Amino acid sequence: MVIRVFNADDHPILRKGVSDLIVQTEGLEWVGSAENGKDARDKIKAIKPDVAILDIEMPIMTGMDAAKELLTEGISTKFILLTLFKDQSFLNRALQIGIKGYLLKESSEKEIIECIHFVNEGKAYVNASMTQYIVHQEDKENDILGLLSNHEINILKLISRQKTSAEIADMLFISPKTVSNHRTNISKKLNLTREQNGLLKWAIKNRNLLE
């Protein structure tokens, strides 16, 4: 099955280079491009490509923000960031948002094509020089779990299974108020932001660490 690919970059030469690579690669179909984040967001929403390759830094709206908005809305498109930034904070944020691919602009054509196929299948693909950050991030997350009590970890496991505070209270024979207090304390220990449903999102994303 042909993979429909969209790309966006504010640098014309780089944008054309990726577009040409898609056009020339068997099994891929180029379905459009954009030169800024807002235009990319609008076109992706209309075209609904299988995969979108976005530069991070673009005028009006960043590629990261465009992808985040579309993913929040539930679009099925898989996203790849193609960037100059060899930065752990950008990588971590991208993975948290749900972006599947992270490539540096120094990546070879082979890596870009391989990444498109991986991401289209729902797999994560990160530039080889960035994988060290993923290992460090996993170590950090395991260290963070060490800050939680066994009782808090049990509550976090139930949250990861999308149990409500009332359901957790019934299962653990405690009051909903106590569950609420535990949720607040866990959020502080995990250093989560005030993002809506932040604890639930973290628990679901890291469910494998809790099993």
C-alpha positions as a Markdown table, in Angstrom:
| # | Residue | x | y | z |
|---|---|---|---|---|
| 1 | Met | 0.0 | 0.0 | 0.0 |
| 2 | Val | 1.3 | 3.4 | -0.9 |
| 3 | Ile | 2.2 | 5.8 | 2.0 |
| 4 | Arg | 0.9 | 9.3 | 1.4 |
| 5 | Val | 3.5 | 11.8 | 2.7 |
| 6 | Phe | 3.3 | 15.6 | 3.4 |
| 7 | Asn | 6.2 | 17.8 | 4.3 |
| 8 | Ala | 6.8 | 21.3 | 5.5 |
| 9 | Asp | 9.9 | 23.4 | 5.9 |
| 10 | Asp | 10.5 | 27.2 | 5.6 |
| 11 | His | 13.7 | 26.7 | 3.7 |
| 12 | Pro | 12.7 | 26.2 | 0.0 |
| 13 | Ile | 15.8 | 24.0 | -0.9 |
| 14 | Leu | 15.3 | 21.7 | 2.0 |
| 15 | Arg | 11.6 | 21.5 | 1.4 |
| 16 | Lys | 12.1 | 20.6 | -2.3 |
| 17 | Gly | 14.8 | 18.1 | -1.4 |
| 18 | Val | 12.4 | 16.1 | 0.8 |
| 19 | Ser | 9.6 | 16.5 | -1.6 |
| 20 | Asp | 11.7 | 15.2 | -4.5 |
| 21 | Leu | 12.9 | 12.2 | -2.4 |
| 22 | Ile | 9.3 | 11.3 | -1.7 |
| 23 | Val | 8.3 | 11.6 | -5.3 |
| 24 | Gln | 11.3 | 9.4 | -6.4 |
| 25 | Thr | 10.8 | 6.7 | -3.9 |
| 26 | Glu | 8.7 | 3.7 | -4.8 |
| 27 | Gly | 5.9 | 3.1 | -2.3 |
| 28 | Leu | 5.6 | 6.7 | -1.3 |
| 29 | Glu | 3.3 | 9.4 | -2.7 |
| 30 | Trp | 3.9 | 13.1 | -2.2 |
| 31 | Val | 0.6 | 14.8 | -1.4 |
| 32 | Gly | 1.7 | 18.4 | -0.7 |
| 33 | Ser | 4.0 | 20.7 | 1.3 |
| 34 | Ala | 4.0 | 24.0 | 3.2 |
| 35 | Glu | 6.4 | 26.7 | 4.2 |
| 36 | Asn | 5.0 | 27.6 | 7.6 |
| 37 | Gly | 3.5 | 25.8 | 10.5 |
| 38 | Lys | 0.0 | 27.3 | 10.2 |
| 39 | Asp | -0.3 | 26.4 | 6.5 |
| 40 | Ala | 1.0 | 22.9 | 7.3 |
| 41 | Arg | -1.6 | 22.5 | 10.0 |
| 42 | Asp | -4.4 | 23.5 | 7.8 |
| 43 | Lys | -3.3 | 21.4 | 4.8 |
| 44 | Ile | -2.7 | 18.3 | 6.9 |
| 45 | Lys | -6.1 | 18.7 | 8.5 |
| 46 | Ala | -7.7 | 18.8 | 5.0 |
| 47 | Ile | -5.5 | 16.2 | 3.2 |
| 48 | Lys | -5.0 | 13.8 | 6.2 |
| 49 | Pro | -1.8 | 12.2 | 4.9 |
| 50 | Asp | -0.5 | 9.0 | 6.4 |
| 51 | Val | 2.8 | 10.7 | 7.4 |
| 52 | Ala | 3.8 | 14.3 | 7.8 |
| 53 | Ile | 7.4 | 15.4 | 8.0 |
| 54 | Leu | 7.7 | 18.8 | 9.7 |
| 55 | Asp | 10.5 | 21.2 | 10.5 |
| 56 | Ile | 10.4 | 22.4 | 14.1 |
| 57 | Glu | 11.2 | 26.0 | 13.6 |
| 58 | Met | 8.9 | 27.6 | 11.1 |
| 59 | Pro | 7.2 | 31.0 | 10.8 |
| 60 | Ile | 3.7 | 31.7 | 12.4 |
| 61 | Met | 3.6 | 28.2 | 14.1 |
| 62 | Thr | 6.3 | 25.7 | 14.9 |
| 63 | Gly | 6.1 | 22.2 | 13.5 |
| 64 | Met | 5.9 | 20.9 | 17.1 |
| 65 | Asp | 2.9 | 23.0 | 17.9 |
| 66 | Ala | 1.1 | 22.1 | 14.6 |
| 67 | Ala | 1.6 | 18.4 | 15.3 |
| 68 | Lys | 0.4 | 18.8 | 18.9 |
| 69 | Glu | -2.8 | 20.6 | 17.9 |
| 70 | Leu | -3.6 | 18.0 | 15.3 |
| 71 | Leu | -2.8 | 15.0 | 17.5 |
| 72 | Thr | -5.0 | 16.5 | 20.3 |
| 73 | Glu | -7.8 | 16.6 | 17.8 |
| 74 | Gly | -7.3 | 12.9 | 17.1 |
| 75 | Ile | -5.9 | 13.0 | 13.6 |
| 76 | Ser | -4.6 | 9.6 | 12.4 |
| 77 | Thr | -1.6 | 11.2 | 10.6 |
| 78 | Lys | 1.8 | 10.1 | 12.0 |
| 79 | Phe | 4.4 | 12.8 | 12.5 |
| 80 | Ile | 8.1 | 13.1 | 12.0 |
| 81 | Leu | 10.2 | 16.1 | 13.0 |
| 82 | Leu | 13.1 | 16.8 | 10.7 |
| 83 | Thr | 15.3 | 19.4 | 12.5 |
| 84 | Leu | 18.7 | 20.9 | 13.1 |
| 85 | Phe | 18.2 | 20.6 | 16.9 |
| 86 | Lys | 20.2 | 17.8 | 18.6 |
| 87 | Asp | 18.4 | 18.7 | 21.8 |
| 88 | Gln | 17.1 | 16.4 | 24.5 |
| 89 | Ser | 14.4 | 18.7 | 25.6 |
| 90 | Phe | 12.9 | 18.9 | 22.1 |
| 91 | Leu | 13.1 | 15.1 | 21.7 |
| 92 | Asn | 11.4 | 14.5 | 25.1 |
| 93 | Arg | 8.6 | 17.0 | 24.3 |
| 94 | Ala | 8.1 | 15.5 | 20.9 |
| 95 | Leu | 7.7 | 12.0 | 22.4 |
| 96 | Gln | 5.4 | 13.2 | 25.1 |
| 97 | Ile | 3.1 | 14.8 | 22.5 |
| 98 | Gly | 2.9 | 11.6 | 20.5 |
| 99 | Ile | 5.2 | 12.4 | 17.6 |
| 100 | Lys | 6.7 | 9.1 | 16.4 |
| 101 | Gly | 9.8 | 10.2 | 14.4 |
| 102 | Tyr | 12.7 | 12.5 | 15.2 |
| 103 | Leu | 15.3 | 13.0 | 12.6 |
| 104 | Leu | 18.2 | 15.5 | 12.2 |
| 105 | Lys | 18.7 | 17.3 | 9.0 |
| 106 | Glu | 22.0 | 15.6 | 8.6 |
| 107 | Ser | 20.1 | 12.3 | 8.2 |
| 108 | Ser | 20.7 | 10.3 | 5.0 |
| 109 | Glu | 18.0 | 9.7 | 2.4 |
| 110 | Lys | 18.0 | 6.1 | 3.5 |
| 111 | Glu | 17.3 | 7.1 | 7.1 |
| 112 | Ile | 14.4 | 9.4 | 6.1 |
| 113 | Ile | 12.7 | 6.7 | 4.0 |
| 114 | Glu | 13.2 | 4.1 | 6.7 |
| 115 | Cys | 11.8 | 6.5 | 9.3 |
| 116 | Ile | 8.7 | 7.0 | 7.1 |
| 117 | His | 8.0 | 3.3 | 6.9 |
| 118 | Phe | 8.6 | 2.8 | 10.7 |
| 119 | Val | 6.3 | 5.7 | 11.7 |
| 120 | Asn | 3.6 | 4.6 | 9.2 |
| 121 | Glu | 3.5 | 1.3 | 11.0 |
| 122 | Gly | 3.1 | 3.0 | 14.4 |
| 123 | Lys | 6.7 | 2.4 | 15.5 |
| 124 | Ala | 9.0 | 5.1 | 16.9 |
| 125 | Tyr | 12.1 | 6.1 | 15.0 |
| 126 | Val | 14.8 | 8.4 | 16.4 |
| 127 | Asn | 18.0 | 9.4 | 14.7 |
| 128 | Ala | 20.8 | 7.2 | 15.9 |
| 129 | Ser | 22.8 | 10.0 | 17.5 |
| 130 | Met | 19.7 | 10.8 | 19.7 |
| 131 | Thr | 19.0 | 7.4 | 21.1 |
| 132 | Gln | 21.4 | 8.0 | 24.1 |
| 133 | Tyr | 18.9 | 10.6 | 25.3 |
| 134 | Ile | 16.1 | 8.0 | 25.3 |
| 135 | Val | 18.1 | 5.6 | 27.5 |
| 136 | His | 18.9 | 8.5 | 29.9 |
| 137 | Gln | 15.2 | 9.4 | 30.0 |
| 138 | Glu | 14.2 | 5.8 | 30.8 |
| 139 | Asp | 16.7 | 5.7 | 33.6 |
| 140 | Lys | 15.4 | 9.0 | 34.9 |
| 141 | Glu | 11.8 | 7.8 | 34.8 |
| 142 | Asn | 12.8 | 4.6 | 36.8 |
| 143 | Asp | 14.5 | 6.9 | 39.3 |
| 144 | Ile | 11.4 | 9.0 | 39.7 |
| 145 | Leu | 9.3 | 5.9 | 40.5 |
| 146 | Gly | 11.7 | 5.3 | 43.4 |
| 147 | Leu | 10.3 | 8.5 | 45.0 |
| 148 | Leu | 6.8 | 6.9 | 45.2 |
| 149 | Ser | 5.5 | 4.7 | 48.0 |
| 150 | Asn | 4.2 | 1.3 | 47.2 |
| 151 | His | 0.7 | 2.6 | 47.9 |
| 152 | Glu | 1.2 | 5.5 | 45.4 |
| 153 | Ile | 2.5 | 3.1 | 42.8 |
| 154 | Asn | -0.6 | 0.9 | 43.2 |
| 155 | Ile | -2.8 | 4.0 | 42.7 |
| 156 | Leu | -0.8 | 5.0 | 39.7 |
| 157 | Lys | -1.3 | 1.5 | 38.2 |
| 158 | Leu | -5.1 | 1.9 | 38.6 |
| 159 | Ile | -4.9 | 5.4 | 37.0 |
| 160 | Ser | -3.0 | 3.9 | 34.1 |
| 161 | Arg | -6.0 | 1.5 | 33.6 |
| 162 | Gln | -8.2 | 4.6 | 33.5 |
| 163 | Lys | -10.0 | 4.0 | 36.7 |
| 164 | Thr | -11.7 | 7.0 | 38.2 |
| 165 | Ser | -11.0 | 8.3 | 41.7 |
| 166 | Ala | -14.3 | 6.8 | 42.9 |
| 167 | Glu | -13.5 | 3.4 | 41.5 |
| 168 | Ile | -10.0 | 3.5 | 43.0 |
| 169 | Ala | -11.4 | 4.5 | 46.4 |
| 170 | Asp | -13.8 | 1.5 | 46.3 |
| 171 | Met | -11.1 | -0.9 | 45.2 |
| 172 | Leu | -8.6 | 0.2 | 47.9 |
| 173 | Phe | -11.2 | 0.8 | 50.7 |
| 174 | Ile | -10.3 | 4.5 | 51.1 |
| 175 | Ser | -12.2 | 7.7 | 50.6 |
| 176 | Pro | -12.3 | 9.6 | 47.2 |
| 177 | Lys | -10.8 | 12.5 | 49.1 |
| 178 | Thr | -7.8 | 10.4 | 50.1 |
| 179 | Val | -7.4 | 9.3 | 46.5 |
| 180 | Ser | -7.5 | 12.9 | 45.4 |
| 181 | Asn | -4.7 | 13.8 | 47.9 |
| 182 | His | -2.6 | 10.9 | 46.6 |
| 183 | Arg | -3.1 | 12.1 | 43.1 |
| 184 | Thr | -1.9 | 15.5 | 44.0 |
| 185 | Asn | 1.2 | 14.2 | 45.8 |
| 186 | Ile | 2.1 | 11.8 | 43.0 |
| 187 | Ser | 1.8 | 14.7 | 40.5 |
| 188 | Lys | 4.2 | 16.8 | 42.6 |
| 189 | Lys | 6.7 | 13.9 | 42.9 |
| 190 | Leu | 6.6 | 13.3 | 39.1 |
| 191 | Asn | 7.0 | 17.0 | 38.5 |
| 192 | Leu | 4.1 | 17.1 | 36.2 |
| 193 | Thr | 2.8 | 20.4 | 34.8 |
| 194 | Arg | -0.8 | 21.6 | 35.3 |
| 195 | Glu | -1.7 | 20.2 | 31.9 |
| 196 | Gln | -5.3 | 18.9 | 32.0 |
| 197 | Asn | -5.3 | 15.1 | 32.7 |
| 198 | Gly | -1.5 | 15.3 | 33.0 |
| 199 | Leu | -1.3 | 12.4 | 35.5 |
| 200 | Leu | -3.6 | 10.2 | 33.5 |
| 201 | Lys | -1.6 | 10.9 | 30.3 |
| 202 | Trp | 1.7 | 10.1 | 32.1 |
| 203 | Ala | 0.3 | 6.9 | 33.7 |
| 204 | Ile | -0.9 | 5.6 | 30.4 |
| 205 | Lys | 2.3 | 6.5 | 28.5 |
| 206 | Asn | 4.5 | 4.8 | 31.2 |
| 207 | Arg | 2.2 | 1.9 | 31.9 |
| 208 | Asn | 5.0 | -0.5 | 31.0 |
| 209 | Leu | 7.1 | 0.9 | 33.9 |
| 210 | Leu | 4.3 | 0.1 | 36.4 |
| 211 | Glu | 3.6 | -3.5 | 35.5 |
